[in-house]
Amino acid sequence: MAIYHLHLSYGSRGRGHIAANKMDYLACRGKYDKGEKDVAHIEHGYMPRFARNDPFLYWKSADLYERSNGRLFYEVQVALPSELTQQEQIALARDFSQRLTAPERLPHTLIVRRGLYDDRGRKLDTPANPHARLVFSDRGNDGIDRLAAQWFMRAQTSRPAAGGAAKSRKTKNRAWLFEVRELWAKLANAALEKGGHEARIDHRSLEAQGITERLPQLHRGVAGHMEKRGIKTERGERYRQRQESNARLAVLHAELAQVNQEIKTLLASEEQADANGKP
């Protein structure tokens, strides 16, 4: 079943993140290489010259040279519609990735995961959770050849070649997030329609959709697989609480609908009585 899930986050040294470790985890490299079979597709784009032969070097360099208060990376995680084939999912993820990074030539790594294996490489006996992770830098590739140390320096507007790569201002704009959410829904729905599927996703809030009888869905992701194996998680507990709340809301809405119907019936009866001249 196609569900809407898009999560945007960022990593910074101040928050204790390490870009190189993040990428190893997502790409199942190094100490995470036992989960390699879960990676369906990986690609890099708009990397500067110093990282062209080894794109993962870009993220290691960010850890070394990005300012202490600078952001090491941005990450967009999306749930891929399970109705699509793997190749269709990859094509959808690539289209989304390009639309986000191409305008400013943002260095990025796109990873599509099948959601069939855990991080230790063990096959899960639960339904697949296909998803894509787009990790990108907010420093646009302007084509100027810089060494890694200079790339992450502060940009100089008057002399671009003397400073670092300029940062995108778009990611600082709150409206940009809403544009990204809408873009993903548009592309995913187009892919579903092209594939002949009736399912659709909606990026709007439930309130905007006119849905008041339930709370928003909670995407469990890996936590769902862990719960299936009997491992309790905080996200799993939140999911259960959400399900219970929605169940109670459904009962309340059903009772409210019944009361409203009874009121309508009573009013109709009184109106009919008045029309017949009865007291």
Secondary structure, DSSP 8 states (H G I E B T S, - for coil): -----EEEEEEEGGGT--HHHHHHHHHT-GGGGGGGGGEEEEEEES--GGGSS-THHHHHHHHHHS-TTSEEEEEEEEE--TTS-HHHHHHHHHHHHHHHHGGGT--EEEEEE-S-B-TTS-B-SS----EEEEEE-SB---S----HHHHTS---SS-GGGS---B-SGGG-HHHHHHHHHHHHHHHHHHHHHTT-------S-HHHHT--SS------THHHHHHHTT---HHHHHHHHHHHHHHHHHHHHHHHHHHHHHHHHHHHHHHHHHHTT--
